[in-house]
């Protein structure tokens, strides 16, 4: 396995073939793809949002959360993309998964 940036669980961020593993953000309710993010984006989201457990991979996002994320340094284009996915709903569950 090729060495790459370490992930929080100690695994490498590269797949076996040396390709960097992107992280997908998905709408839990619809399964719709929201965005592909990298380790830096994920770290910013994890730092800003409350996790219920150490292996939590989902977050509740509403308009107030989007404002908080923007103020917390999460990339503006990512916040706007999540806002577009939220649409007119009051809130949504966002999940992330590698690869």
N, C-alpha and C positions, 0 to 999 in steps of 0.2 A: 504494500500500500504506500502510495506517495504521501509524504508529510505535508500538512497544510496547517492553517490556523486551527488551534485547539478549540473544541466546542466545550460547552459548560459541563458535559458529562464525561469529558476526557477523550472522547472519540475524535477522529480527524474529520475536517470539513470536506475532504475529497472523497469521491467514490473510488472504488477499486481501480477503475480505468484512468484515474488521474484527473477526471473532470470535476470541477468545483460543484458541490451540491448546493443548489439554490433551495430556498425555503419558500413554500407556497402559503399564501394567506387565502383562506376560503371562508365563505359565508356558511356557517353551520346549518342554518335552516334550509337553504336552497342548494348548497353544494357548489355554488358559483365561485369561480376563481376570481379573487380580488386583485392580487398582485404577486409578483415574485420579489422576494427581498433577500438580502444577504445577511451575514452574521452581524454586521454593524447595526443594520436596521432592527434585527431581532433583539439585540442587546439593548437598544434604545427603548423598544416596546416593553421588554421585560422589566427594565429599570423603572419605567414610568407607570406601569400597570400592576395592579395587585394580583398576585398568584395565590390560589387557594392551597396549592401544594408545590413541592419542588419539581414535580414532573408535569405541572399544569401546562396545557397547550391551547387553552381557550380563554377568551376575554370578552366581556360585555362592552360594547361600544355604543355610545349615544352622542348627541351633539356636544354635551358638556365634556365628555371624554376626548372628543376630537380637539376641542379648544385646549384642553389640558395637554394633550400630546404635542400640539403645535408649540405651546409655551415651554414644553420639556425638552425641546430640541429634536424631535422626530422630524425627518425630512418633510418639507411642505408638500411636495408632490405626492408622497405616500399618504399624508393626512387628507389631501384633496381626493385621492383615489378611494380611500375608505369612506369619505363623505359621500362620494357619488354612489358607492355600493349601498350605503345606508339609505339614501334616497329620502322618501317621505316617512319612513318608519320611525318609531320612537327610539328603537335600539335594535341591535343585532349581536349575535354571538359570532366572533371571529375565531377561527382555529388556524394553527400553523402546523405544517408538516414538512419534513425534509424530503428532498428528491422529488 
